[in-house]
Amino acid sequence: MGSTPSTEMRPFAVKNALLVGADPQIHTLLFRVLEPGAWTVLSVPDNLAALAAVRVRAFNLIVTSDKTSGREDVELLRQIRRVRPHTRVIILAGEGTPSDVITSMRERAFSYFSKPFSLETLAEMIRLATEEPCWDDGIEVVSGTSELIRILARCDLKTADRLVHFLNEIAELPDPERNQVATAFREMLLNAIEHGGRLDPNQYVEIEYVRARHMVTCHITDPGPGFTLDEIPHAAIANPLDDPIRHIALREQQGMRPGGFGVLLAQRLVDELIYGQNGNEVLLVKYLDSMRRQSA
């Protein structure tokens, strides 16, 4: 007689998330984003209780309360690091400063949000935190003040998304310059990571970000050999006037992802886009007209 094959039920590791504070919106968001059955979510009332919980149990993800300040949460992060060095921590700050953001980067925060912030952007960052296998060496602050910060960023796309958000928090720019600078910087950073760094996580892109009184500059240097605009037919900026979408077909032929509009888009969002001699460094300059009018 044949026997019915048995199915071996193997246990899988359930991951733990810790939410500090009792904000019902954030609590609901965590349950919506984290995969049911694969995660357990524990809530504690404050930072003191969070630190006590961390000493007892390891957490894969910690989200701080948006009722505390950035300085308080950075101190919590610092203490968590002493007990659980590789825990992913997303800071939600009721109030904070660019210096707090920079310090959180030095202490290896996964991300930082100050009020007001978008719940959808937070949801996306939480998803990123659950998917990223190796994150805490991706962003290194070489030197940093609220006016000038130098950073090394690992050549992968998820690190790019995290870095763009950090710099957006530091900049404190007025609208619409805030979105314009962030979008242009992201496009050029992705170009540097993808084409210069070849998405090699062992390679790093260098970034210098300067926030002056009436202008912002972003200097990006990638580890690649460089290029000239004549050598990138897969980019929209190289299209002839009579064929404005030629690059799309070229990207498909080469098996590249959709896109190619980065340089063209950045040129329209900032005032200056300057390439270095070898093509592996670019300087973005944005003049803050609204700030100039306010001080006039």
C-alpha positions as CSV (number, residue, x, y, z in Angstrom):
1,M,0.0,0.0,0.0
2,G,1.3,3.4,-0.8
3,S,1.7,5.9,2.0
4,T,0.5,9.5,1.9
5,P,3.6,11.8,1.9
6,S,3.8,14.0,4.9
7,T,4.5,17.7,4.7
8,E,7.1,18.8,7.2
9,M,6.0,22.1,8.8
10,R,9.2,24.0,9.5
11,P,9.0,27.0,11.9
12,F,10.1,30.4,10.5
13,A,11.5,33.3,12.4
14,V,9.0,35.9,13.4
15,K,10.5,39.4,13.4
16,N,9.8,42.0,16.1
17,A,9.0,45.6,15.8
18,L,8.8,48.2,18.6
19,L,6.6,51.3,18.5
20,V,7.3,54.0,21.0
21,G,4.3,56.1,21.9
22,A,0.6,55.4,21.3
23,D,-0.1,57.3,18.1
24,P,-3.0,55.4,16.6
25,Q,-2.1,56.5,13.0
26,I,1.4,55.1,13.3
27,H,0.2,52.0,15.0
28,T,-2.3,51.3,12.1
29,L,0.4,52.1,9.6
30,L,2.8,49.5,11.0
31,F,0.2,46.8,10.9
32,R,-0.7,47.8,7.3
33,V,2.9,47.7,6.1
34,L,4.4,44.8,8.1
35,E,3.5,41.3,6.8
36,P,0.8,39.7,9.0
37,G,2.2,36.5,10.7
38,A,5.8,37.5,9.9
39,W,6.0,40.3,12.4
40,T,4.9,41.0,16.0
41,V,4.5,44.6,17.1
42,L,5.1,45.7,20.7
43,S,4.1,49.2,21.9
44,V,5.7,51.0,24.8
45,P,4.7,54.4,26.2
46,D,8.1,56.3,26.2
47,N,11.8,56.1,25.5
48,L,12.6,54.8,29.0
49,A,10.3,51.8,28.5
50,A,11.7,51.3,25.0
51,L,15.3,51.0,26.3
52,A,14.1,48.6,28.9
53,A,12.4,46.5,26.2
54,V,15.5,46.5,24.1
55,R,17.6,45.1,26.9
56,V,15.2,42.2,27.2
57,R,14.5,41.4,23.6
58,A,16.1,42.1,20.1
59,F,14.0,44.1,17.7
60,N,14.4,44.2,13.9
61,L,12.8,47.6,13.7
62,I,12.1,50.4,16.2
63,V,10.0,53.5,15.4
64,T,10.2,56.3,17.9
65,S,7.4,58.6,19.1
66,D,6.6,61.7,17.2
67,K,5.9,63.4,20.5
68,T,9.5,63.6,21.5
69,S,12.3,65.8,20.2
70,G,14.9,64.8,17.7
71,R,17.6,65.3,20.4
72,E,15.8,62.9,22.8
73,D,15.4,60.3,20.2
74,V,19.0,60.5,19.0
75,E,20.0,59.9,22.7
76,L,17.7,56.9,22.7
77,L,19.3,55.7,19.5
78,R,22.8,56.1,21.0
79,Q,21.8,54.0,24.0
80,I,20.1,51.3,21.8
81,R,23.4,51.0,19.8
82,R,25.3,50.0,23.0
83,V,22.9,47.1,23.6
84,R,21.8,46.1,20.0
85,P,24.3,47.6,17.5
86,H,22.5,46.7,14.3
87,T,18.8,47.5,15.1
88,R,17.1,49.5,12.5
89,V,15.7,52.7,14.1
90,I,13.4,55.2,12.4
91,I,13.2,58.5,14.3
92,L,10.0,60.4,14.3
93,A,10.6,63.8,15.9
94,G,8.0,66.3,17.2
95,E,10.7,68.9,16.8
96,G,14.3,68.9,15.7
97,T,17.1,70.7,14.0
98,P,19.5,69.9,11.1
99,S,22.2,69.2,13.7
100,D,19.9,66.5,15.1
101,V,19.5,64.9,11.7
102,I,23.2,64.9,11.1
103,T,23.8,63.4,14.5
104,S,21.2,60.7,13.8
105,M,23.1,59.9,10.6
106,R,26.4,59.6,12.5
107,E,24.6,57.2,15.0
108,R,23.4,55.1,12.1
109,A,19.6,55.9,12.2
110,F,17.8,54.2,9.4
111,S,15.8,57.3,8.7
112,Y,14.6,60.6,10.3
113,F,11.2,62.3,10.0
114,S,10.3,65.7,11.6
115,K,6.8,67.0,11.7
116,P,4.9,67.5,9.5
117,F,5.6,64.3,7.5
118,S,3.8,62.2,5.0
119,L,2.4,58.9,6.2
120,E,2.9,57.4,2.8
121,T,6.6,58.4,2.8
122,L,7.0,56.9,6.2
123,A,5.3,53.7,5.0
124,E,7.7,53.5,2.1
125,M,10.7,54.0,4.5
126,I,9.4,51.2,6.8
127,R,9.1,48.9,3.8
128,L,12.7,49.7,2.9
129,A,13.8,49.0,6.4
130,T,12.2,45.5,6.3
131,E,13.8,44.7,2.9
132,E,17.3,46.0,3.3
133,P,19.6,43.1,4.4
134,C,22.7,45.2,5.0
135,W,22.2,48.8,5.8
136,D,24.2,50.3,8.6
137,D,27.3,50.8,6.6
138,G,25.6,52.5,3.7
139,I,25.9,56.1,4.7
140,E,29.0,57.7,6.3
141,V,29.2,61.3,7.5
142,V,32.7,62.4,6.8
143,S,32.1,65.9,8.2
144,G,28.9,67.7,8.8
145,T,27.3,71.0,9.9
146,S,23.9,72.4,9.0
147,E,25.6,74.5,6.3
148,L,28.0,72.0,4.8
149,I,28.0,68.2,5.0
150,R,30.3,65.6,3.3
151,I,29.0,62.1,2.9
152,L,30.0,58.7,1.4
153,A,27.1,56.7,0.1
154,R,27.1,53.1,-0.9
155,C,26.3,52.4,-4.6
156,D,22.8,50.9,-4.2
157,L,19.4,52.3,-5.0
158,K,17.9,51.9,-1.5
159,T,20.8,53.8,0.1
160,A,20.1,56.6,-2.4
161,D,16.5,56.9,-1.3
162,R,17.5,57.0,2.4
163,L,20.1,59.7,1.7
164,V,17.8,61.9,-0.3
165,H,15.3,61.9,2.6
166,F,18.1,62.7,5.1
167,L,19.3,65.7,3.1
168,N,15.7,66.9,2.6
169,E,15.4,67.0,6.4
170,I,18.6,68.9,6.8
171,A,18.0,71.5,4.1
172,E,15.0,73.3,5.6
173,L,14.3,74.8,2.2
174,P,11.1,76.8,1.3
175,D,8.7,75.5,-1.2
176,P,8.9,74.9,-4.2
177,E,12.7,74.9,-4.0
178,R,12.6,72.0,-1.5
179,N,11.0,69.5,-4.0
180,Q,13.0,70.9,-6.9
181,V,16.4,70.4,-5.2
182,A,15.4,67.0,-3.8
183,T,14.2,65.7,-7.2
184,A,17.3,67.0,-9.1
185,F,19.7,65.6,-6.5
186,R,18.0,62.2,-6.5
187,E,18.2,62.0,-10.3
188,M,21.9,62.8,-10.4
189,L,22.7,60.6,-7.4
190,L,21.0,57.7,-9.1
191,N,23.0,58.3,-12.2
192,A,26.2,58.3,-10.2
193,I,25.3,55.1,-8.4
194,E,24.0,53.2,-11.4
195,H,26.3,54.3,-14.1
196,G,29.4,55.4,-12.2
197,G,29.3,52.9,-9.4
198,R,27.7,50.1,-11.5
199,L,25.4,49.3,-8.5
200,D,28.4,47.8,-6.8
201,P,27.9,47.8,-3.0
202,N,31.6,47.8,-2.5
203,Q,31.8,51.2,-4.3
204,Y,30.9,54.6,-2.8
205,V,29.7,58.0,-4.2
206,E,31.0,61.2,-2.6
207,I,28.6,64.0,-1.9
208,E,29.2,67.5,-0.6
209,Y,26.0,69.4,0.2
210,V,26.2,73.2,1.0
211,R,23.3,75.3,2.3
212,A,24.2,78.9,1.9
213,R,22.0,81.9,2.6
214,H,20.7,82.3,-0.9
215,M,21.7,79.1,-2.6
216,V,22.1,75.4,-2.3
217,T,24.9,73.3,-4.0
218,C,25.3,69.6,-4.3
219,H,28.6,68.2,-5.6
220,I,28.5,64.5,-6.5
221,T,31.6,62.4,-7.4
222,D,31.2,58.8,-8.5
223,P,33.9,56.1,-8.7
224,G,33.5,55.5,-12.4
225,P,35.8,56.5,-15.3
226,G,33.5,59.3,-16.4
227,F,31.8,60.1,-19.7
228,T,30.8,62.9,-22.1
229,L,27.3,63.7,-23.0
230,D,28.1,62.4,-26.6
231,E,28.7,59.0,-25.1
232,I,25.3,58.5,-23.5
233,P,22.8,58.0,-26.3
234,H,20.5,56.2,-23.9
235,A,19.8,59.5,-22.1
236,A,17.0,61.9,-23.2
237,I,19.4,64.8,-23.3
238,A,21.2,63.2,-26.3
239,N,18.1,62.8,-28.4
240,P,18.1,64.8,-31.7
241,L,15.4,67.5,-32.0
242,D,13.5,65.5,-34.6
243,D,13.4,62.3,-32.4
244,P,12.8,63.3,-28.8
245,I,12.1,59.7,-27.6
246,R,14.9,57.9,-29.4
247,H,16.6,56.9,-26.1
248,I,13.7,54.8,-25.1
249,A,14.3,52.3,-27.9
250,L,18.0,52.3,-27.2
251,R,17.4,51.5,-23.5
252,E,15.2,48.6,-24.4
253,Q,17.8,47.2,-26.8
254,Q,20.4,47.4,-24.1
255,G,18.2,45.8,-21.4
256,M,18.2,49.0,-19.3
257,R,15.4,50.0,-17.0
258,P,13.0,52.7,-18.2
259,G,14.2,56.2,-17.6
260,G,17.0,58.3,-19.1
261,F,15.4,61.6,-18.3
262,G,17.5,62.4,-15.2
263,V,20.0,64.9,-16.7
264,L,17.2,66.7,-18.6
265,L,15.0,66.8,-15.6
266,A,17.7,68.1,-13.3
267,Q,18.6,70.8,-15.8
268,R,15.1,72.1,-15.6
269,L,14.8,72.0,-11.8
270,V,18.1,73.7,-10.8
271,D,19.8,76.9,-12.1
272,E,23.2,75.4,-12.9
273,L,24.3,71.8,-13.7
274,I,28.0,71.7,-14.2
275,Y,30.1,68.6,-15.1
276,G,33.7,68.1,-14.3
277,Q,36.4,67.4,-16.9
278,N,36.1,63.6,-16.7
279,G,32.3,63.5,-16.4
280,N,32.3,61.6,-13.1
281,E,31.5,64.6,-11.0
282,V,28.6,67.0,-11.3
283,L,27.7,70.2,-9.4
284,L,24.1,71.3,-8.9
285,V,23.3,74.9,-8.0
286,K,19.9,76.2,-7.0
287,Y,19.4,79.9,-6.2
288,L,16.8,80.6,-3.6
289,D,14.8,83.5,-5.0
290,S,12.1,83.4,-2.4
291,M,14.7,83.7,0.4
292,R,16.3,86.6,-1.4
293,R,13.0,88.5,-1.6
294,Q,12.3,87.9,2.1
295,S,15.6,89.5,3.1
296,A,15.4,92.4,0.7
